[in-house]
C-alpha cells in the first residue's frame, strides 16, 4: 500500500497498540501518533516504541491524519468520534475495532455527520486474556480475520484504505452487514465470555470457593481463560449487543436444560449422542481453523 504520512491510534491498549506495532513493522505510516485517557499508558507506549508521538486529545491526534483508528471501549465511542470529527481532514478515514457494529455505525453517523462516509466500522477477531499496552504484539493480527461492516453510504476509497491497512499487518478481511456481524458474534464470542464470567462468579460466591479453586485444573483453566478479559470492555459489548446476546443466552439455556434432563433421567445413550455430536463439530471447526491460518 502507499505509505501514509500520519496514523492516529486512539487507545493504545492491546488492540490499538498491536495495530500500531503491526503498522510500524509493515511501514504503513511515517508517523504514528497516540492518544489515550491514561497518561501513563501513553508514556509506556512511547517507551516501548509503539507510537512516535503523544497527542493530548483525540482531536489533536486526528489533526493531519490519513487514518484514525479508534481502539476504545464501545460505550466510549461517541465522545471520541465527536472529538475526532472536530479536527480530522476531509480526506481522512476513521475506523474502529469494537466487537459490536450496529450501534457503532449509528453513533458514527450522529457524531461525524457530513464526514460519516469516511467511517469504516471494523472488528479484528484477535485478542488475548490480558490487556494494556504491555500486552501489545506486532503479530497479533497475523492470519486473523478482520470484519469490516461498511454501509452503502461509506466511501469506497475509505473501505479500500482500511482493508489495505489491515492486510498489510496480516489480517484477512471479510465484509459483513452490521446486523449480521452482531448476530454472529453474539453466538460465537459474546455468549462464551458471559458464560465464563458467570461460572467464575458463581463459584467465587460460594462459601467453599477457596477449596473449589484449589482443586481446579486444566479443564477449568481452559473454559474460564477469557474471564480474565477486561470487565469494562465486555460490560460494554454485552449492553451494546443486548438483544442478540439475550437471544443467544436463551438458546443456550434451552440446550443446557436438555443436558440437565438427560442427566436427571440417567439417559447415558442420549447424553453420549449429544456429546459425540458436539465433539465432531468442535473437531471439524478446529481442522478448518488450522487450515485457514496456515
TIPADO-934346 format. One record per residue (C-alpha): residue number from 0; z, x, y; residue in three letters. Coordinates in nm, 2 decimals, always signed. Layout:
// TIPADO-934346
(NUM, (Z, X, Y), "ALA")
...
// end
This chain:
// TIPADO-934346
(0, (+0.00, +0.00, +0.00), "UNK")
(1, (-0.04, +0.10, +0.36), "UNK")
(2, (+0.27, +0.28, +0.48), "UNK")
(3, (+0.48, +0.06, +0.71), "UNK")
(4, (+0.64, +0.20, +1.02), "UNK")
(5, (+0.97, +0.02, +1.00), "UNK")
(6, (+1.15, -0.18, +0.74), "UNK")
(7, (+1.48, -0.36, +0.82), "UNK")
(8, (+1.73, -0.44, +0.55), "UNK")
(9, (+1.99, -0.69, +0.64), "UNK")
(10, (+2.28, -0.65, +0.40), "UNK")
(11, (+2.30, -0.30, +0.24), "UNK")
(12, (+2.48, -0.40, -0.08), "UNK")
(13, (+2.35, -0.38, -0.44), "UNK")
(14, (+2.02, -0.56, -0.39), "UNK")
(15, (+1.94, -0.47, -0.03), "UNK")
(16, (+2.05, -0.11, -0.09), "UNK")
(17, (+1.84, -0.09, -0.41), "UNK")
(18, (+1.54, -0.22, -0.23), "UNK")
(19, (+1.58, +0.04, +0.04), "UNK")
(20, (+1.62, +0.32, -0.21), "UNK")
(21, (+1.31, +0.20, -0.41), "UNK")
(22, (+1.11, +0.17, -0.09), "UNK")
(23, (+1.22, +0.52, +0.02), "UNK")
(24, (+1.11, +0.67, -0.32), "UNK")
(25, (+0.78, +0.48, -0.31), "UNK")
(26, (+0.72, +0.59, +0.05), "UNK")
(27, (+0.68, +0.22, +0.16), "UNK")
(28, (+0.81, +0.29, +0.51), "UNK")
(29, (+0.85, +0.58, +0.75), "UNK")
(30, (+1.18, +0.43, +0.87), "UNK")
(31, (+1.44, +0.21, +0.70), "UNK")
(32, (+1.70, +0.05, +0.93), "UNK")
(33, (+2.01, -0.13, +0.80), "UNK")
(34, (+2.24, -0.40, +0.93), "UNK")
(35, (+2.55, -0.53, +0.77), "UNK")
(36, (+2.86, -0.72, +0.87), "UNK")
(37, (+3.07, -0.43, +0.71), "UNK")
(38, (+3.05, -0.12, +0.93), "UNK")
(39, (+3.19, +0.09, +0.65), "UNK")
(40, (+2.91, -0.02, +0.42), "UNK")
(41, (+2.66, +0.09, +0.68), "UNK")
(42, (+2.82, +0.43, +0.72), "UNK")
(43, (+2.82, +0.47, +0.35), "UNK")
(44, (+2.45, +0.37, +0.33), "UNK")
(45, (+2.36, +0.64, +0.57), "UNK")
(46, (+2.57, +0.90, +0.38), "UNK")
(47, (+2.40, +0.80, +0.05), "UNK")
(48, (+2.05, +0.82, +0.21), "UNK")
(49, (+2.00, +0.45, +0.15), "UNK")
(50, (+1.90, +0.39, +0.52), "UNK")
(51, (+1.79, +0.61, +0.80), "UNK")
(52, (+1.95, +0.43, +1.09), "UNK")
(53, (+2.22, +0.18, +1.16), "UNK")
(54, (+2.15, -0.14, +1.37), "UNK")
(55, (+2.44, -0.33, +1.53), "UNK")
(56, (+2.29, -0.67, +1.45), "UNK")
(57, (+2.01, -0.83, +1.25), "UNK")
(58, (+1.81, -0.88, +1.58), "UNK")
(59, (+1.84, -0.51, +1.66), "UNK")
(60, (+1.73, -0.42, +1.31), "UNK")
(61, (+1.43, -0.66, +1.33), "UNK")
(62, (+1.31, -0.53, +1.66), "UNK")
(63, (+0.98, -0.35, +1.59), "UNK")
(64, (+1.00, -0.40, +1.22), "UNK")
(65, (+0.70, -0.46, +1.00), "UNK")
(66, (+0.91, -0.61, +0.72), "UNK")
(67, (+1.26, -0.76, +0.73), "UNK")
(68, (+1.45, -0.80, +0.40), "UNK")
(69, (+1.74, -1.04, +0.43), "UNK")
(70, (+1.98, -0.95, +0.14), "UNK")
(71, (+2.28, -1.16, +0.24), "UNK")
(72, (+2.46, -1.44, +0.07), "UNK")
(73, (+2.26, -1.76, +0.06), "UNK")
(74, (+2.50, -1.96, +0.29), "UNK")
(75, (+2.49, -1.68, +0.55), "UNK")
(76, (+2.11, -1.70, +0.57), "UNK")
(77, (+2.09, -1.94, +0.87), "UNK")
(78, (+2.27, -1.72, +1.13), "UNK")
(79, (+2.09, -1.41, +1.00), "UNK")
(80, (+1.74, -1.57, +1.03), "UNK")
(81, (+1.83, -1.71, +1.37), "UNK")
(82, (+1.92, -1.36, +1.49), "UNK")
(83, (+1.62, -1.20, +1.33), "UNK")
(84, (+1.39, -1.46, +1.50), "UNK")
(85, (+1.52, -1.36, +1.84), "UNK")
(86, (+1.36, -1.01, +1.81), "UNK")
(87, (+1.10, -0.99, +1.53), "UNK")
(88, (+0.75, -0.91, +1.64), "UNK")
(89, (+0.49, -1.19, +1.60), "UNK")
(90, (+0.32, -0.99, +1.32), "UNK")
(91, (+0.64, -0.91, +1.13), "UNK")
(92, (+0.71, -1.05, +0.78), "UNK")
(93, (+1.05, -1.17, +0.67), "UNK")
(94, (+1.17, -1.22, +0.31), "UNK")
(95, (+1.49, -1.28, +0.13), "UNK")
(96, (+1.64, -1.20, -0.21), "UNK")
(97, (+1.85, -1.52, -0.27), "UNK")
(98, (+1.89, -1.69, -0.61), "UNK")
(99, (+1.81, -2.03, -0.47), "UNK")
(100, (+1.49, -2.11, -0.28), "UNK")
(101, (+1.46, -2.48, -0.17), "UNK")
(102, (+1.74, -2.46, +0.08), "UNK")
(103, (+1.64, -2.11, +0.20), "UNK")
(104, (+1.29, -2.23, +0.27), "UNK")
(105, (+1.43, -2.53, +0.47), "UNK")
(106, (+1.66, -2.30, +0.66), "UNK")
(107, (+1.38, -2.06, +0.75), "UNK")
(108, (+1.17, -2.35, +0.89), "UNK")
(109, (+1.47, -2.46, +1.10), "UNK")
(110, (+1.57, -2.11, +1.23), "UNK")
(111, (+1.24, -1.93, +1.26), "UNK")
(112, (+1.04, -2.23, +1.39), "UNK")
(113, (+0.70, -2.11, +1.50), "UNK")
(114, (+0.74, -1.79, +1.30), "UNK")
(115, (+0.83, -1.97, +0.98), "UNK")
(116, (+0.48, -1.90, +0.84), "UNK")
(117, (+0.59, -1.53, +0.84), "UNK")
(118, (+0.87, -1.60, +0.60), "UNK")
(119, (+0.82, -1.54, +0.22), "UNK")
(120, (+1.11, -1.66, +0.01), "UNK")
(121, (+1.18, -1.41, -0.27), "UNK")
(122, (+1.41, -1.36, -0.57), "UNK")
(123, (+1.42, -1.04, -0.77), "UNK")
(124, (+1.55, -1.10, -1.12), "UNK")
(125, (+1.77, -0.80, -1.15), "UNK")
(126, (+2.13, -0.70, -1.08), "UNK")
(127, (+2.45, -0.56, -1.21), "UNK")
(128, (+2.80, -0.70, -1.25), "UNK")
(129, (+2.91, -0.46, -0.98), "UNK")
(130, (+2.83, -0.49, -0.61), "UNK")
(131, (+2.82, -0.29, -0.30), "UNK")
(132, (+2.60, +0.00, -0.17), "UNK")
(133, (+2.75, +0.25, -0.41), "UNK")
(134, (+2.60, +0.04, -0.70), "UNK")
(135, (+2.25, +0.06, -0.55), "UNK")
(136, (+1.98, +0.23, -0.75), "UNK")
(137, (+1.62, +0.31, -0.67), "UNK")
(138, (+1.50, +0.20, -1.02), "UNK")
(139, (+1.69, -0.13, -1.03), "UNK")
(140, (+1.37, -0.33, -1.00), "UNK")
(141, (+1.15, -0.12, -1.22), "UNK")
(142, (+0.99, -0.37, -1.46), "UNK")
(143, (+1.19, -0.66, -1.32), "UNK")
(144, (+1.03, -0.99, -1.25), "UNK")
(145, (+1.03, -1.09, -0.88), "UNK")
(146, (+0.97, -1.45, -0.79), "UNK")
(147, (+0.81, -1.55, -0.46), "UNK")
(148, (+0.80, -1.91, -0.35), "UNK")
(149, (+0.57, -1.94, -0.05), "UNK")
(150, (+0.47, -2.28, +0.08), "UNK")
(151, (+0.12, -2.39, +0.17), "UNK")
(152, (+0.20, -2.31, +0.53), "UNK")
(153, (+0.30, -1.95, +0.45), "UNK")
(154, (+0.06, -1.69, +0.60), "UNK")
(155, (-0.15, -1.53, +0.31), "UNK")
(156, (-0.11, -1.18, +0.46), "UNK")
(157, (+0.27, -1.22, +0.47), "UNK")
(158, (+0.26, -1.31, +0.10), "UNK")
(159, (+0.04, -1.01, +0.03), "UNK")
(160, (+0.27, -0.77, +0.21), "UNK")
(161, (+0.58, -0.88, +0.03), "UNK")
(162, (+0.41, -0.88, -0.31), "UNK")
(163, (+0.28, -0.53, -0.25), "UNK")
(164, (+0.62, -0.40, -0.13), "UNK")
(165, (+0.79, -0.53, -0.45), "UNK")
(166, (+0.51, -0.40, -0.67), "UNK")
(167, (+0.54, -0.06, -0.51), "UNK")
(168, (+0.91, -0.03, -0.61), "UNK")
(169, (+0.84, -0.15, -0.97), "UNK")
(170, (+0.86, -0.53, -0.96), "UNK")
(171, (+0.64, -0.77, -1.15), "UNK")
(172, (+0.56, -1.05, -0.90), "UNK")
(173, (+0.53, -1.42, -1.00), "UNK")
(174, (+0.47, -1.72, -0.77), "UNK")
(175, (+0.65, -2.05, -0.82), "UNK")
(176, (+0.72, -2.36, -0.62), "UNK")
(177, (+1.07, -2.36, -0.47), "UNK")
(178, (+1.18, -2.66, -0.67), "UNK")
(179, (+1.05, -2.52, -1.00), "UNK")
(180, (+1.24, -2.20, -0.92), "UNK")
(181, (+1.57, -2.37, -0.86), "UNK")
(182, (+1.53, -2.59, -1.17), "UNK")
(183, (+1.46, -2.29, -1.40), "UNK")
(184, (+1.73, -2.06, -1.27), "UNK")
(185, (+1.99, -2.33, -1.28), "UNK")
(186, (+1.94, -2.32, -1.65), "UNK")
(187, (+1.90, -1.95, -1.73), "UNK")
(188, (+2.11, -1.79, -1.45), "UNK")
(189, (+2.34, -2.01, -1.26), "UNK")
(190, (+2.48, -2.20, -1.56), "UNK")
(191, (+2.56, -1.88, -1.76), "UNK")
(192, (+2.75, -1.74, -1.46), "UNK")
(193, (+2.95, -2.06, -1.42), "UNK")
(194, (+3.03, -2.07, -1.79), "UNK")
(195, (+3.15, -1.70, -1.78), "UNK")
(196, (+3.37, -1.76, -1.48), "UNK")
(197, (+3.51, -2.08, -1.63), "UNK")
(198, (+3.60, -1.92, -1.96), "UNK")
(199, (+3.78, -1.63, -1.80), "UNK")
(200, (+3.95, -1.87, -1.55), "UNK")
(201, (+4.08, -2.09, -1.83), "UNK")
(202, (+4.22, -1.81, -2.04), "UNK")
(203, (+4.38, -1.64, -1.73), "UNK")
(204, (+4.56, -1.97, -1.65), "UNK")
(205, (+4.74, -1.97, -1.99), "UNK")
(206, (+5.10, -1.85, -2.03), "UNK")
(207, (+4.99, -1.61, -2.30), "UNK")
(208, (+4.69, -1.47, -2.10), "UNK")
(209, (+4.81, -1.11, -2.13), "UNK")
(210, (+4.82, -1.13, -2.51), "UNK")
(211, (+4.48, -1.30, -2.53), "UNK")
(212, (+4.31, -1.04, -2.31), "UNK")
(213, (+4.49, -0.77, -2.50), "UNK")
(214, (+4.30, -0.87, -2.82), "UNK")
(215, (+3.97, -0.95, -2.66), "UNK")
(216, (+3.69, -0.71, -2.77), "UNK")
(217, (+3.31, -0.68, -2.78), "UNK")
(218, (+3.22, -1.05, -2.80), "UNK")
(219, (+3.44, -1.15, -2.51), "UNK")
(220, (+3.32, -0.85, -2.31), "UNK")
(221, (+2.95, -0.93, -2.36), "UNK")
(222, (+2.99, -1.31, -2.29), "UNK")
(223, (+3.20, -1.26, -1.98), "UNK")
(224, (+3.04, -0.95, -1.83), "UNK")
(225, (+2.88, -1.15, -1.55), "UNK")
(226, (+3.22, -1.30, -1.45), "UNK")
(227, (+3.28, -0.96, -1.28), "UNK")
(228, (+3.00, -1.05, -1.03), "UNK")
(229, (+3.06, -1.14, -0.67), "UNK")
(230, (+3.25, -1.47, -0.64), "UNK")
(231, (+3.13, -1.52, -0.29), "UNK")
(232, (+2.77, -1.49, -0.39), "UNK")
(233, (+2.80, -1.72, -0.69), "UNK")
(234, (+3.00, -1.97, -0.49), "UNK")
(235, (+2.71, -2.00, -0.25), "UNK")
(236, (+2.45, -2.02, -0.52), "UNK")
(237, (+2.64, -2.29, -0.71), "UNK")
(238, (+2.67, -2.50, -0.40), "UNK")
(239, (+2.32, -2.45, -0.27), "UNK")
(240, (+2.17, -2.54, -0.61), "UNK")
(241, (+2.42, -2.81, -0.67), "UNK")
(242, (+2.21, -3.09, -0.81), "UNK")
(243, (+2.01, -2.87, -1.06), "UNK")
(244, (+2.33, -2.69, -1.17), "UNK")
(245, (+2.52, -3.02, -1.23), "UNK")
(246, (+2.23, -3.14, -1.44), "UNK")
(247, (+2.25, -2.82, -1.65), "UNK")
(248, (+2.63, -2.84, -1.68), "UNK")
(249, (+2.59, -3.20, -1.81), "UNK")
(250, (+2.32, -3.09, -2.06), "UNK")
(251, (+2.54, -2.80, -2.18), "UNK")
(252, (+2.84, -3.03, -2.21), "UNK")
(253, (+2.63, -3.27, -2.43), "UNK")
(254, (+2.53, -2.99, -2.66), "UNK")
(255, (+2.88, -2.84, -2.68), "UNK")
(256, (+3.00, -3.19, -2.78), "UNK")
(257, (+2.76, -3.18, -3.07), "UNK")
(258, (+2.90, -2.85, -3.19), "UNK")
(259, (+3.25, -2.99, -3.14), "UNK")
(260, (+3.17, -3.29, -3.36), "UNK")
(261, (+3.03, -3.07, -3.63), "UNK")
(262, (+3.34, -2.85, -3.63), "UNK")
(263, (+3.57, -3.16, -3.63), "UNK")
(264, (+3.38, -3.31, -3.93), "UNK")
(265, (+3.38, -2.98, -4.12), "UNK")
(266, (+3.00, -3.00, -4.13), "UNK")
(267, (+2.91, -2.65, -4.23), "UNK")
(268, (+2.54, -2.70, -4.31), "UNK")
(269, (+2.49, -2.88, -3.98), "UNK")
(270, (+2.67, -2.61, -3.78), "UNK")
(271, (+2.48, -2.33, -3.96), "UNK")
(272, (+2.15, -2.51, -3.89), "UNK")
(273, (+2.21, -2.52, -3.51), "UNK")
(274, (+2.34, -2.16, -3.51), "UNK")
(275, (+2.03, -2.04, -3.70), "UNK")
(276, (+1.80, -2.22, -3.46), "UNK")
(277, (+1.99, -2.06, -3.17), "UNK")
(278, (+1.97, -1.71, -3.33), "UNK")
(279, (+1.60, -1.74, -3.39), "UNK")
(280, (+1.54, -1.85, -3.03), "UNK")
(281, (+1.75, -1.56, -2.90), "UNK")
(282, (+1.58, -1.30, -3.12), "UNK")
(283, (+1.24, -1.43, -3.01), "UNK")
(284, (+1.34, -1.40, -2.65), "UNK")
(285, (+1.47, -1.05, -2.70), "UNK")
(286, (+1.15, -0.94, -2.86), "UNK")
(287, (+0.93, -1.09, -2.58), "UNK")
(288, (+1.15, -0.94, -2.31), "UNK")
(289, (+1.14, -0.59, -2.47), "UNK")
(290, (+0.76, -0.61, -2.49), "UNK")
(291, (+0.73, -0.73, -2.13), "UNK")
(292, (+0.94, -0.45, -1.99), "UNK")
(293, (+0.77, -0.16, -2.18), "UNK")
// end
